Amino acid sequence: MTNLREKYGEWGVVLGATEGVGEAFCKKLAEGGMNLVMVGRREELLKEKGEKFHEEYGVDYKVVRADLSCPDEACEAVFSATEGLDMGFMSYVACLHHFGKFQHTSLEDHEKMVNVNVISFLRMFHHFMTIFAEQDRGAVINVSSMTGISSSPWNAEYGAGKAYILKLTEAVACECEKTGVDVEVCTLGTTLTPTAIKNFPKGPVGEKVVKLALTPDEVADEAFEKLGKEFSIITGERNKKSVHDWKANHTEDEYIRYMGSFYADQD
Ligand SMILES: NC(=O)c1ccc[n+]([C@@H]2O[C@H](COP(=O)([O-])OP(=O)(O)OC[C@H]3O[C@@H](n4cnc5c(N)ncnc54)[C@H](OP(=O)(O)O)[C@@H]3O)[C@@H](O)[C@H]2O)c1
């Protein structure tokens, strides 16, 4: 395992650290010797997990209770908790979904999704990139989704937010290619996180999806292995092949319809 602390700095922040992919990223940071700033809404659970990383890897941790659907308060909490620390890593993992047709979701719920998937992401990314660029040292792994490549009917706002994360992060990764800052966006297919397990489509479609799913640890292994080597990755060989095959052999409309087929009955 690369010594992430030596390469990037003493502390890493994971926005959405409580479980699933965020927790797996924290484990990677701890294995690489970095102290953790763990951000999420469930403070007690975050403390339990932080304590576990401390006992297992000897790293320090800080828990920041913040709701990323309230960008002003969340940014204030995260920026003040990390001020003065030798920051060397950030990852934006948290997301918000709402299934159903676009107009059947209230504007308020759309704006909440934009807050989590776009506004808080943008502010956190900009804040930590400014620090990393100034010190010419640091790393970012942002998390997107295959819905951000194709779009996501019946989960449209989420897919649009994931496309924003994907395209913004890819461009920034290229901008800092020849610097000491490594930036990557990691596009996930179905991954066995507690939230995804609750939301899997029902019936045979759901069963097929689960069979192809990766674990959060598999995602984290690939994401950290490719950090500093690739701007944009799709985790898992089957997911890479699926995107490649759909793009090569189908029209855009066919691909969009296919992605819509997973959640069309959830309206
Ligand atoms: N799982 C999949 O199948 C899949 C597929 C494609 C892409 N992805 C992407 O992978 C990432 C992780 O997926 P996931 O299913 O684990 O997502 P998730 O349910 O959002 O969970 C990630 C973490 O974010 C925290 N979180 C969620 N909303 C938050 C909020 N408003 N404020 C602060 N923290 C918040 C949760 O902890 P608290 O509850 O303690 O706040 C949790 O630890 C997301 O970016 C998602 O788009 C996942």
The ligand as a Gaussian input file, in Angstrom:
#p B3LYP/6-31G(d) Opt

LIG

0 1
 N      -24.310000       2.075000      -4.564000
 C      -24.467000       2.037000      -5.866000
 O      -24.990000       1.096000      -6.459000
 C      -23.940000       3.205000      -6.673000
 C      -24.008000       3.142000      -8.059000
 C      -23.502000       4.205000      -8.778000
 C      -22.930000       5.267000      -8.121000
 N      -22.899000       5.296000      -6.774000
 C      -22.311000       6.452000      -6.105000
 O      -21.510000       6.004000      -5.025000
 C      -21.578000       6.925000      -3.946000
 C      -21.924000       6.191000      -2.668000
 O      -23.125000       5.528000      -2.832000
 P      -24.010000       5.132000      -1.605000
 O      -25.111000       4.334000      -2.136000
 O      -23.157000       4.565000      -0.518000
 O      -24.458000       6.626000      -1.213000
 P      -25.079000       7.303000       0.124000
 O      -26.232000       6.573000       0.588000
 O      -25.240000       8.737000      -0.174000
 O      -24.041000       7.064000       1.248000
 C      -22.815000       7.554000       1.331000
 C      -22.594000       8.224000       2.640000
 O      -23.021000       9.560000       2.514000
 C      -23.597000      10.009000       3.727000
 N      -24.621000      10.977000       3.339000
 C      -25.686000      10.752000       2.533000
 N      -26.413000      11.886000       2.435000
 C      -25.775000      12.835000       3.172000
 C      -26.051000      14.195000       3.486000
 N      -27.137000      14.820000       3.044000
 N      -25.184000      14.863000       4.278000
 C      -24.087000      14.245000       4.778000
 N      -23.776000      12.953000       4.517000
 C      -24.624000      12.258000       3.741000
 C      -24.179000       8.764000       4.412000
 O      -24.005000       8.785000       5.831000
 P      -25.065000       9.471000       6.847000
 O      -26.365000       8.761000       6.634000
 O      -24.471000       9.255000       8.183000
 O      -25.153000      10.915000       6.487000
 C      -23.289000       7.653000       3.828000
 O      -22.253000       7.331000       4.678000
 C      -22.570000       8.002000      -4.369000
 O      -21.870000       9.104000      -4.878000
 C      -23.370000       7.349000      -5.482000
 O      -23.852000       8.289000      -6.406000
 C      -23.391000       4.295000      -6.037000

